[in-house]
């Protein structure tokens, strides 16, 4: 097993690294309702209604004993059939395929969450259908049914053709309770129950029509003499009692919805599962001979997602960074995995996750403290940000874990060398910390070896030699110190209509002394004043052209993926510990196969 795989195994199995959520995504109630409404619109946009089919079958219904004498049909049936009116009476409806057609009232859609734990939750959805129309080519009312068959028995039966039932006066209300559960590897959805108001005091009124009613002839044969019984009264009573039949037909439709439909959905879902870990990015690359011959000061044409709002003199830092990334990174892999599900206030859905970042065969390690200190990462609370559909929170330790991993590639030093090559200057690490609720502080832990500084003439050569001599007892003339660069990110709308991210980079040289708010190691305090002034002046000359400027990144393509269109609403710092991106859902193309929508 490779070393990085072993390290990854330790990281994932050591819970103390993830005492608090390092990253989380929260979908609020409004966002969830948007998704459900978009799903309904997608399924009904090209049609005026939706139809489901109840398959051909025979359905049992029971008339209670106390209802028998009150129904005029029953005494008539009793005259021509041997019925026991002292017990509940079973009848059967033998049907062709029954089609249920209806429209959905989007405004009636409701959602509630219950039974939440780390492995999932129950979700109850309810909606109204203003009207349902039921159509069937044939329906038979049977006294009994054949054994092991979906047909009527030899008892009394009556048949109807071209049956049509419409609900009136009030909508049909449907509710379904779904259960989402995950075992840590995959998530599954099952239907716990489906209910309707097709029965009971709140049931809609029903109008029933049919083309023909057929009551079979019933004859008695005695000694070869056939006597036909009069069944006309039964036919007349059936025609009079259409409402009774409509109610019973709706009753078995309700039974179908509450039991058979749920069972059918669960059979469909039994092998359907959703992975709870995803590979976000992967790059495989091998070093070629041509790369050893590349010119470090020229960069090939690449698709550039970055532009400079205020162009600096010389090279655009963002362009340099993009070019150096493709030079330095040989292989990379970013995976996310679900750690925990929660449902704050039983209204929102919050997913806490792991991030696995492997770069050039090295795995990321994550601490659980803030700001270069022992302060513990606070428990994440996104309640104050429920006004946006989606909140994406990434912790400071997670960001710094990724920066530490990138640092192992030497990328930061390569970028600095390409931008402002100063001999003797090196970058030991870069960290990110949060300041207030709006800005990020990038801490560049720098080092200057005074013995390696280049001289442009005799005067500068003398100064460098003198500086190295004066600092010979200060870490052997190697000066180390943090450079704190404040960055203020802002979400913007681009002229093209897309979304942009502005990064305002402030100068670290706005102070008499370079600040060290996060207490990183430094021996600047031990420097002689004359050397300190000279070093800082040279550093400022090299870096000043790239600060006090704003750089902009077009993030439109990154936000609109796989048919989902997001609108970024804001960036902030939450609890002084989490980088927070707030998004609203704009659209979902449920049939989209294009990862980059235009």
C-alpha positions in Angstrom: 0.0 0.0 0.0 1.3 3.4 -0.9 2.2 5.8 1.8 -0.4 8.3 0.9 -3.1 5.7 0.9 -2.1 4.6 4.4 -2.1 8.2 5.5 -5.6 8.6 4.0 -6.8 5.6 5.9 -5.5 7.0 9.1 -7.1 10.3 8.4 -10.6 8.9 7.7 -10.5 6.5 10.7 -9.3 9.0 13.2 -12.4 10.9 14.4 -10.6 13.5 16.3 -9.6 15.3 13.1 -13.2 15.9 12.4 -14.6 16.8 15.8 -16.6 19.6 14.1 -17.9 19.9 10.6 -15.0 20.9 8.2 -17.4 21.5 5.4 -21.1 21.5 5.0 -23.9 22.2 2.6 -27.3 23.4 3.8 -30.4 23.3 1.6 -33.1 25.4 3.2 -36.8 24.8 3.1 -37.4 27.3 0.3 -34.6 25.7 -1.8 -36.2 22.2 -1.3 -39.6 23.6 -2.3 -38.0 25.1 -5.4 -36.6 21.8 -6.4 -39.9 20.0 -5.9 -41.8 22.7 -7.9 -39.3 22.5 -10.7 -39.7 18.8 -10.8 -43.4 19.1 -11.2 -43.1 21.8 -13.8 -40.6 19.6 -15.7 -43.0 16.7 -15.7 -46.1 18.7 -16.7 -44.7 21.5 -18.8 -45.4 19.8 -22.2 -48.7 18.3 -21.2 -51.9 19.7 -19.7 -52.1 16.8 -17.2 -50.5 13.6 -16.1 -51.9 10.1 -16.2 -51.2 7.0 -14.2 -52.7 3.5 -15.0 -54.1 1.2 -12.4 -53.6 -2.2 -14.0 -56.4 -4.7 -14.8 -57.3 -6.6 -11.7 -60.1 -7.7 -9.4 -60.6 -5.7 -6.2 -62.5 -6.7 -3.1 -64.8 -4.3 -1.2 -67.0 -4.9 1.7 -70.4 -3.6 2.6 -70.9 -3.4 6.4 -73.9 -5.3 7.8 -75.5 -2.1 9.1 -75.3 -0.6 5.6 -77.0 -3.5 3.8 -80.6 -2.7 4.6 -80.2 1.0 3.9 -79.0 0.3 0.3 -81.9 -0.3 -2.1 -79.8 -2.5 -4.4 -79.2 -5.1 -1.8 -82.9 -6.2 -1.2 -83.3 -6.5 -5.0 -80.2 -8.7 -5.2 -81.5 -10.7 -2.2 -84.6 -11.6 -4.2 -82.6 -13.3 -6.9 -79.7 -14.5 -4.9 -79.2 -16.3 -1.6 -77.5 -13.6 0.5 -76.9 -13.7 4.3 -77.8 -10.1 5.5 -76.6 -10.9 9.0 -72.9 -10.4 8.2 -70.7 -8.1 6.3 -71.0 -8.7 2.6 -68.0 -9.0 0.2 -68.3 -7.9 -3.4 -65.7 -7.6 -6.1 -64.9 -5.1 -8.9 -63.3 -6.7 -11.9 -61.8 -4.0 -14.1 -59.9 -3.3 -17.3 -57.0 -0.9 -17.0 -58.2 2.2 -15.2 -56.6 5.5 -16.1 -56.4 8.3 -13.6 -55.7 11.7 -15.1 -55.2 15.0 -13.2 -53.5 18.3 -12.9 -51.3 19.3 -10.0 -51.8 22.5 -8.0 -48.2 23.6 -7.5 -49.1 26.1 -4.8 -50.6 23.3 -2.7 -47.3 21.6 -2.4 -46.1 21.1 1.2 -43.1 19.5 2.9 -42.3 18.4 6.4 -39.3 16.5 7.9 -39.4 14.1 10.8 -37.4 11.2 12.4 -34.1 12.8 11.7 -30.8 11.2 12.7 -27.2 11.1 11.4 -28.2 8.5 8.8 -31.2 10.1 7.3 -34.7 11.4 7.8 -38.4 11.0 6.8 -39.9 13.5 4.3 -43.6 14.0 4.0 -44.9 15.6 0.8 -48.5 16.6 0.1 -50.2 18.2 -2.8 -53.7 18.8 -4.3 -55.1 17.7 -7.6 -58.0 20.1 -8.5 -59.7 17.4 -10.5 -59.2 13.7 -11.3 -60.8 11.9 -14.2 -61.1 8.1 -14.1 -61.6 6.2 -17.3 -62.1 2.5 -17.8 -63.3 0.5 -20.8 -65.1 -2.1 -18.6 -66.0 -2.7 -15.0 -67.9 -5.7 -13.6 -69.6 -5.9 -10.2 -69.3 -9.5 -9.0 -70.8 -11.5 -6.2 -67.7 -13.7 -5.9 -64.4 -14.3 -7.6 -62.8 -17.3 -9.2 -60.0 -19.0 -7.2 -56.4 -18.2 -8.3 -57.7 -15.9 -11.0 -58.4 -12.2 -11.6 -61.9 -12.9 -13.0 -65.4 -13.1 -11.5 -66.8 -16.3 -10.2 -70.1 -18.0 -11.1 -72.2 -15.8 -8.9 -74.2 -12.8 -9.9 -72.4 -10.1 -11.8 -73.2 -6.9 -13.7 -71.0 -5.0 -16.2 -70.5 -1.5 -17.4 -68.6 -0.1 -20.4 -66.8 3.1 -21.1 -66.9 4.2 -17.5 -65.9 7.8 -16.7 -65.8 9.4 -13.2 -64.9 13.0 -12.5 -64.3 14.5 -9.1 -66.1 17.8 -8.3 -66.5 20.4 -5.5 -63.1 19.9 -3.8 -59.6 18.7 -4.8 -58.1 15.3 -4.3 -55.4 15.5 -1.6 -52.4 13.2 -1.8 -49.7 12.7 0.8 -46.6 10.5 0.6 -44.0 9.8 3.3 -40.5 9.0 2.0 -37.6 7.7 4.0 -34.0 8.5 3.1 -31.3 6.5 4.7 -27.6 6.1 4.2 -25.2 3.4 5.4 -22.2 5.6 4.8 -21.6 4.4 1.3 -24.9 4.8 -0.5 -28.2 6.5 0.1 -31.6 4.9 -0.6 -35.1 6.2 -0.7 -38.2 4.2 0.2 -41.9 5.0 0.4 -43.4 4.5 3.8 -47.0 5.4 3.0 -49.3 7.1 0.6 -52.7 8.5 1.7 -55.6 10.4 0.0 -58.9 11.9 0.7 -60.8 9.7 -1.8 -62.6 8.2 1.1 -64.2 9.8 4.2 -66.1 13.0 4.9 -63.6 15.1 3.0 -63.8 13.1 -0.1 -64.7 15.0 -3.3 -68.1 14.7 -5.0 -68.0 12.3 -8.0 -69.9 12.4 -11.2 -70.2 9.0 -13.0 -71.1 8.2 -16.6 -71.0 5.1 -18.6 -72.2 3.9 -22.0 -74.0 0.5 -21.2 -75.0 -1.5 -18.2 -75.4 -5.3 -18.7 -77.1 -7.5 -16.1 -76.9 -11.2 -17.2 -80.1 -13.2 -17.5 -80.8 -15.6 -14.6 -82.9 -18.7 -15.3 -84.2 -21.6 -13.2 -84.6 -24.9 -15.0 -87.0 -27.5 -13.4 -87.6 -30.8 -15.3 -86.4 -29.2 -18.5 -88.6 -26.2 -18.1 -86.5 -22.9 -18.1 -87.9 -19.9 -16.2 -86.2 -16.6 -16.5 -86.0 -14.3 -13.5 -86.8 -10.6 -13.7 -83.6 -8.7 -13.2 -84.8 -5.4 -14.6 -85.2 -3.9 -11.2 -81.5 -4.6 -10.4 -80.5 -2.8 -13.6 -82.8 0.1 -12.7 -81.4 0.4 -9.2 -77.8 0.2 -10.5 -78.6 3.1 -12.8 -80.2 5.0 -10.0 -77.2 4.4 -7.6 -74.4 5.6 -9.8 -73.0 7.6 -6.9 -72.7 4.4 -4.8 -70.7 2.7 -7.6 -68.5 5.8 -8.1 -67.8 5.9 -4.4 -66.8 2.3 -4.4 -64.6 2.7 -7.5 -62.9 5.7 -5.8 -62.5 3.5 -2.7 -60.5 0.9 -4.5 -58.6 3.7 -6.2 -57.8 5.0 -2.8 -56.7 1.5 -1.7 -54.5 1.3 -4.8 -52.9 4.6 -3.9 -52.3 3.8 -0.3 -51.0 0.3 -0.7 -50.3 -1.0 -4.2 -48.8 2.3 -5.5 -46.4 2.6 -2.5 -45.4 -1.1 -3.0 -44.9 -0.6 -6.8 -42.6 2.5 -6.1 -40.6 0.6 -3.5 -40.1 -2.3 -5.9 -38.9 0.2 -8.5 -36.6 1.9 -5.9 -35.2 -1.3 -4.3 -32.1 -1.4 -6.5 -31.9 2.4 -6.9 -29.2 4.0 -4.8 -27.3 7.2 -4.8 -23.6 7.3 -4.0 -22.6 9.4 -1.0 -19.1 9.9 -2.2 -18.1 11.7 -5.4 -14.9 12.3 -7.3 -15.0 16.0 -8.0 -11.7 16.3 -9.9 -9.0 14.0 -11.2 -5.9 14.6 -13.2 -3.4 12.0 -14.4 -0.2 13.3 -16.0 3.3 12.1 -16.8 6.4 14.3 -17.2 7.6 14.4 -20.8 10.9 15.4 -22.3 9.4 18.5 -23.8 8.6 19.9 -20.4 12.3 19.9 -19.5 12.8 22.1 -22.5 10.0 24.6 -21.8 10.6 28.3 -21.5 9.7 29.4 -18.0 8.9 33.0 -19.2 6.4 32.0 -21.9 3.1 30.3 -21.4 1.1 28.3 -24.1 -2.3 29.5 -25.1 -4.8 28.0 -22.6 -8.5 28.6 -22.0 -8.4 31.5 -19.5 -11.3 31.9 -17.0 -9.5 34.8 -15.3 -9.3 38.4 -16.2 -7.8 41.4 -14.4 -10.2 44.1 -13.4 -7.2 46.5 -12.9 -4.3 45.2 -14.9 -1.0 45.3 -13.1 2.2 46.2 -14.8 3.9 43.3 -16.5 2.4 39.8 -16.1 -1.1 39.2 -14.9 -0.7 37.2 -11.6 -3.8 35.1 -12.3 -2.5 34.1 -15.7 0.9 33.2 -14.2 -0.8 31.1 -11.4 -2.9 29.1 -14.0 0.2 28.4 -16.1 2.3 27.4 -13.1 -0.4 25.1 -11.8 -0.4 23.1 -15.1 3.4 23.0 -14.9 3.7 21.8 -11.3 0.7 19.5 -10.8 1.4 16.0 -12.2 -1.7 14.2 -10.7 -4.5 15.3 -8.5 -7.7 13.9 -7.0 -10.5 15.6 -5.1 -13.2 13.5 -3.5 -16.0 14.4 -1.2 -17.9 12.0 1.0 -21.0 12.3 3.2 -20.3 12.2 6.9 -23.6 13.2 8.5 -27.1 14.2 7.7 -29.1 16.6 9.9 -32.3 18.5 9.6 -32.1 21.8 11.5 -35.5 23.0 12.8 -37.0 20.0 10.9 -37.1 22.4 7.9 -33.7 22.4 6.3 -31.4 19.6 5.1 -27.7 19.9 6.1 -25.0 17.6 4.8 -21.7 17.5 6.5 -18.8 15.9 4.6 -15.2 14.9 4.3 -12.9 16.2 1.7 -10.1 14.0 0.4 -7.4 15.9 -1.6 -4.5 14.0 -3.0 -1.9 16.0 -4.9 1.2 14.5 -6.6 0.5 11.3 -4.6 0.4 13.1 -1.3 -2.7 13.2 0.9 -4.1 16.2 2.7 -3.9 16.4 6.5 -6.4 18.6 8.4 -6.1 20.2 11.8 -9.0 21.3 14.0 -7.8 24.6 15.3 -8.1 28.2 14.2 -5.7 31.0 13.4 -2.3 29.4 14.1 -3.5 28.7 17.7 -5.1 26.1 19.9 -8.5 27.6 19.5 -11.0 24.8 18.6 -13.1 25.0 15.5 -16.6 26.1 16.7 -19.7 24.1 15.9 -21.1 25.2 12.6 -24.4 27.2 12.8 -25.9 28.4 9.5 -29.3 29.4 11.0 -28.7 33.1 10.2 -28.3 32.4 6.5 -31.6 30.7 5.8 -32.7 33.5 3.5 -30.6 31.8 0.7 -31.5 28.5 -0.9 -28.1 27.0 -0.4 -25.2 27.7 2.0 -21.8 26.1 1.4 -19.4 26.4 4.4 -15.7 25.5 4.3 -13.7 25.7 7.5 -10.4 27.6 7.9 -8.5 24.4 8.9 -9.7 22.6 5.7 -8.6 25.5 3.5 -5.2 25.5 5.3 -4.9 21.7 4.9 -5.3 22.2 1.1 -2.8 25.1 1.1 -0.3 23.0 3.0 -0.7 20.2 0.5 -0.2 22.6 -2.5 2.9 23.9 -0.7 4.6 20.5 -1.0 4.6 21.0 -4.8 6.7 24.2 -4.7 3.9 26.0 -6.5 4.1 29.2 -4.4 7.8 29.6 -5.0 7.4 29.0 -8.7 4.7 31.6 -9.0 6.9 34.2 -7.1 9.9 33.4 -9.2 7.8 33.9 -12.4 6.4 37.2 -11.1 9.3 38.9 -9.3 12.4 36.7 -9.2 14.4 37.9 -6.2 17.4 35.7 -5.4 17.5 34.7 -1.8 13.8 35.2 -1.3 11.7 32.0 -0.6 8.2 31.2 0.4 8.0 28.6 3.2 4.2 28.4 3.4 1.0 30.2 2.8 -1.9 30.2 5.2 -5.4 31.6 5.2 -7.1 33.2 8.2 -10.3 35.2 8.6 -10.7 38.7 9.7 -14.1 40.1 10.6 -17.0 38.9 8.6 -15.8 40.0 5.1 -12.1 39.6 4.6 -9.5 36.9 4.3 -5.9 37.3 5.4 -3.4 35.4 3.3 -0.3 34.9 5.4 2.9 34.4 3.3 5.6 33.0 5.6 8.6 34.3 3.8 12.4 33.9 4.1 15.3 36.1 2.9 18.8 34.8 2.8 20.9 38.0 2.8 23.9 36.1 1.7 22.2 35.2 -1.6 20.8 38.6 -2.6 22.0 39.7 -6.1 23.7 43.0 -6.6 23.3 45.3 -9.6 26.4 47.3 -9.0 29.3 48.0 -6.6 27.1 50.0 -4.3 24.4 47.4 -3.9 27.0 44.6 -3.6 28.5 46.5 -0.7 25.1 47.0 0.9 24.2 43.3 0.6 27.5 42.2 2.0 27.2 44.6 4.8 23.7 43.5 5.6 24.8 39.8 5.6 27.6 40.7 8.0 25.5 42.7 10.4 23.0 39.9 10.6 25.5 37.1 10.8 24.4 36.3 14.4 20.7 36.5 13.5 20.0 33.0 12.2 23.1 33.2 10.0 21.7 36.2 8.1 18.5 34.3 7.1 15.5 36.5 7.9 12.1 34.9 8.3 8.8 36.7 8.8 5.1 36.6 7.8 3.6 38.9 5.1 -0.1 39.5 5.8 -2.1 40.3 2.6 -5.7 41.1 3.2 -8.1 39.9 0.4 -11.7 41.0 0.3 -13.9 38.7 -1.9 -17.1 40.1 -3.5 -19.7 38.5 -5.7 -20.4 40.5 -8.8 -22.5 40.4 -11.9 -20.5 40.4 -15.1 -21.5 42.5 -18.2 -22.2 39.1 -20.0 -24.8 38.4 -17.4 -22.7 35.7 -15.7 -21.4 35.6 -12.1 -18.0 36.9 -11.1 -15.8 36.9 -8.1 -13.8 40.0 -7.4 -10.7 39.7 -5.2 -9.5 43.0 -3.8 -5.9 42.5 -2.8 -4.7 45.1 -0.2 -1.0 46.0 0.4 0.8 44.7 3.4 3.0 47.7 3.3 0.5 50.2 4.6 2.0 49.9 8.1 5.2 51.1 9.7 6.0 47.5 10.6 4.7 44.4 8.8 1.8 43.1 11.0 1.9 39.7 12.6 -1.6 39.3 14.0 -1.5 35.5 13.9 1.9 35.1 15.7 3.9 33.3 13.1 7.7 32.9 13.7 9.8 35.9 12.9 13.2 37.2 13.6 12.7 40.7 12.1 12.6 42.1 15.6 16.3 41.1 16.0 17.4 42.9 12.8 19.3 46.1 12.8 17.2 49.0 11.7 19.3 49.9 8.6 19.1 46.3 7.3 15.4 46.0 8.1 14.7 49.2 6.2 16.7 48.0 3.2 15.1 44.6 3.1 11.6 45.9 3.4 12.2 48.6 0.8 13.4 46.0 -1.8 10.5 43.7 -1.0 8.0 46.5 -1.4 9.5 47.5 -4.8 9.1 43.9 -6.0 5.6 43.3 -4.7 3.9 46.7 -4.7 2.8 46.5 -8.4 0.6 43.5 -7.6 -1.3 44.8 -4.6 -3.9 47.4 -4.0 -5.6 46.0 -7.1 -8.7 44.0 -7.8 -8.7 40.8 -9.8 -11.9 39.1 -11.1 -12.7 35.5 -11.8 -15.6 34.4 -14.0 -17.3 31.6 -12.1 -20.3 31.2 -14.3 -19.1 27.9 -15.9 -18.2 26.5 -12.5 -21.7 27.3 -11.1 -23.8 26.0 -14.0 -23.1 22.3 -14.2 -25.1 19.2 -15.2 -28.2 21.3 -15.8 -28.3 23.0 -12.4 -28.1 26.8 -12.6 -27.0 28.7 -9.4 -26.9 32.4 -8.7 -24.3 33.4 -6.1 -25.7 35.9 -3.6 -22.8 36.6 -1.3 -19.6 35.6 0.3 -18.9 36.1 4.0 -17.1 34.7 7.0 -19.3 32.8 9.4 -18.4 32.5 13.1 -14.9 33.7 12.3 -14.1 30.2 11.2 -16.0 29.3 8.0 -15.8 30.6 4.5 -19.4 30.9 3.5 -20.8 31.0 -0.1 -24.6 31.7 -0.3 -26.4 30.6 -3.5 -29.9 30.6 -4.9 -31.3 28.0 -7.2 -32.3 29.5 -10.6 -33.2 26.5 -12.7 -32.8 22.7 -13.0 -32.8 21.0 -16.4 -33.8 17.6 -15.3 -33.1 16.1 -18.7 -29.8 17.9 -19.2 -26.8 15.9 -20.3 -24.7 19.0 -21.1 -22.4 19.8 -18.2 -21.9 23.4 -19.4 -25.1 25.1 -20.3 -25.0 28.2 -22.5 
